[in-house]
Each structure stands twice: as structure tokens, then as C-alpha cells.
């Protein structure tokens, strides 16, 4: 049982819930969410189910390989993690990660060849980040952001024509994850004031982008504001505390808040394109993720 739990820890299950929120947001951006209550929506739900399974595999596999490639470093900096603690091995983790990525790609192919192609690109981006990108000052955060942007596009791929018209919406999670990745670089040793300030500025860009989209959407703009206010509070409150002291623990809390707030970001985007009811449905994933985060690590 302890071995199973150790491998579940490698997958960061609380984070996987945030990846599901990416798919739901992309589903809303594509216009598919507005058709859910129509009589002929069974096909959409079928495709959505495959895309949810795809993101579980892709995100789970990608995050497992994060620990595989960091195994030696974690023996020094995070000895409590599954691989350095001996509860999982590099070999077993690699097998798990490979199977999850394969499941993600095969599940996406059940929707369309385009969805499968996006899944392959996301898997490749995840591996490249873990093996190389995370060690690059500028490219690393962008690389990680592209994984999330690709995940949103995967949700949008349910209607391929939506990708041609609204692909730019995927830049929002790209920038947001780049910000979190910048901030996270002080999680072990602290003292990354410039990175925290940079992350805060990027957070501001994200909030502004959502507000602009809200004013130009077909949804009544004020529906988005409660989501944006909640999002702003949850990301900036721990970030300001981390900026004041730059303590590794405070930075870790800011990173955790940023990751979990991805659900609120996705709920905001879902509201922009599909209204507050669907946005609230996405937001309901937050207590699920928070509950799992009490048992399993997020960062």
C-alpha cells in the first residue's frame, strides 16, 4: 500500500484536478459548453470524457518525470520525496510516467487526430521541460507555460475551428504558468525578490487580459468579476507575504496558491465564454483539489 501511495504522490493528484479545469475552460472557449444542454449533446460529453482522461495522463506523466529527472537533486534538497526516500525507484517512476503519457495520447486520439497531435506536443514539451527547460532562466518558464497552454488548446480541440479563431486565449495560461515557475525558483533557498516582483507583474497582465476578454465577450461582463476578485485575492495575498521576507516556506505557499488558483483562472475563462453557471461548475473543482492537497504535495 505504501508503494502505491508513493507513486500517487509522484503524480501530484491535486495538480491533476487543475489540469482537468484547463480542459473544461478550453471546452468553454470553443463554444461547446453552450451546447451541453441541447438534445444532441451526448457526443460532446463523450469527447469531453476522453479529453479529461487525456489530461490526467499527460499531466500525471509529465509531473512524474519531473521527479525522475530531479532524483539526484532531491536526494540533497528534498529527501522526503518518494524516490530519494526509497518508496519508489527511478525505474518504477519512469514506467509509470511513460504509461501515463501513452494513455494521454491514446485518449486524445479518440476525439480526433488534431487532439492526438496536440497531446503529443504537450507530452514532448513536458519531457523537454523536465530534462532541460527547467534549468534555463528564460526558456524554462515559457516551456512550462506552453504545457498549460497546450492543455487549454486540447480542450478547445473538440471544435477544431475554434482553434483557428481563438488560439490566442491559450497565451493566458502560458503567461500565468511562466509567472509561477519564476516565483518557484526561490522555493528551496529563498531570496528571489526580482523573480517574485516579475511574477506579480505577470499576474497583473493576466487579470487585465481576463477583464478585456470579458468586455468583448457575449456574456454580461459583470458575471466575470466575482471570479476575478477571488482569483486576485488568493494569488496576491501569499505572494505579498513572500515578497516581504523571501522565506522559502512563504515562497512555497505562494507557489501552491498559484497552482491551485489555476482552477479559478479557468473558471474565469469559462465564465467569459459560457456564463457564470459553467464557470461555477469549474470552480467546484477547487474544494476537491484543496482537499487532495492536504494529503498530497502540490509543489
Secondary structure, 3 states (H helix, E strand, C coil): CHHHHHHHHHHCHHHHHHHHHHHHHHHHHCCHHHHCCCCCCHHHHHHHHHHHHHHHHHHHHHHHHHHHHCHHHHHHHCCCCCCCCCCCCHHHHHHHHHHHHHHHHHHHHCCCHHHHHHHHHHHHHHHHHHHCHHHCCCHHHHHHHHHHHHHHHHHHCCCHHHHHHHHHHHHHHHHHHHHHHHHHCCCCCCCCHHHHHHHHHHHHHHHHHHHHHHHHCCCCCHHHHHHHHHHHHHHHHHHHHHHHHCCHHHHHHHHHHHHHCHHHHHHHHHHHHHCHHHHHHHHCHHHHHHHHHCCCCCC
